Amino acid sequence: MPKRVDHEHRRQQIAAAVRRIAADRGLEGVSLNEVAAEAGISKGFVQHYFASRDDMLRFATTTLRSGLEERITAAPPEADPTVRDLLVALLPLDDAARDDALVANAFLVRALKDAEIAGHFRTGHGQLRDAVAAMIAAARDDGDLLPTVEPATEAGLLLALMSGLGDAVLLGYQTGEEAVALIDLHLSRITATPRKTP
Amino acid sequence: MPKRVDHEHRRQQIAAAVRRIAADRGLEGVSLNEVAAEAGISKGFVQHYFASRDDMLRFATTTLRSGLEERITAAPPEADPTVRDLLVALLPLDDAARDDALVANAFLVRALKDAEIAGHFRTGHGQLRDAVAAMIAAARDDGDLLPTVEPATEAGLLLALMSGLGDAVLLGYQTGEEAVALIDLHLSRITATPRKTP
């Protein structure tokens, strides 16, 4: 099915151009002209793959989380990442993570007006929250976190904190090191006192 | 100086129109045409008060925090607001607070590309952080919070949490009630054990 593959490849290529422009100058920079130029294809080609700008923006939001997932799963399997590793990977501490955060911010206002985009955001958040909650539950059951920690609630709190810390780093309110120190401060409050080795 | 007053009044009127459009459809909706229509004045009039769209956007960012400050100071002085009151006032739980949060989000990507707007954001954040830190220091010194709480650090952590919770409420990840419960969960971890009355 070469034609089908090519179609999907082109749409991904256009979505990548949308993400780059959105990260650089927000959705106000995402015009047909700019996307065509950024993707290195003609305007007619863009219009062939997307019936409207809204269609293009909606498709682009389905591609937002892949970068994050790649960074999280990039850790070698034997590393057995901790909750802290996962949280630090959520901070915009390198160019790729920074671009992901900028794109998510660029789409936020639109997500509130577009039920389909809001749905993509909620699905992505739900998956991330479930993943964090599962890691918290495992750490609690291993005795690393306090037994009173409720995984789903704590995951919601941590993801809100990470979202805010991400913006704080982008805006220069906190350095990356300060943001990591605040994660550690928060985790220290839910960490169980080390068990004595028998 | 009626002329000077009128000039400032007009600029505020235009900034309010910019904020309403930004809250509704992001900066991508803020064009000369739309602002003039929203403010109920002619395009020429808008151009008379602002040399460029960038000038208009920069001025609008100087007017962002006033709504927040009004809500915080709206509490009667005898109420002696707590840290919790202040934090809850930061959540987008009513239309005014929701619009403030939307406008701040709409300007975020631009703030990263425009040193002047970034400066306005940082100044506003610094003032808010100082205010929260002072309330935390007072609560700690009164014995309400743990003596180990470091006011400036805790204020940074709390404001990041509030920023993330605000987005979570806007996007429907958390209800307002859930967000308030997460604030209470966080505060419970830095609250001193009640002192015995002698």
Interface residues (C-beta under 8 A of the other chain):
Chain A: A22 A23 D24 R25 G26 L27 E28 V30 L102 N105 A106 L108 V109 R110 A111 L112 K113 A118 F121 R122 H125 R129 T153 G156 L157 L159 A160 L161 M162 S163 G164 L165 D167 A168 L170 L171 G172 Y173 Q174 E178 A179 A181 L182 L185 H186 R189 I190
Chain B: A22 A23 D24 R25 G26 L27 E28 V30 L102 N105 A106 L108 V109 R110 A111 L112 K113 A118 F121 R122 H125 R129 T153 G156 L157 L159 A160 L161 M162 S163 G164 L165 D167 A168 L170 L171 G172 Y173 Q174 E178 A179 A181 L182 L185 H186 R189 I190
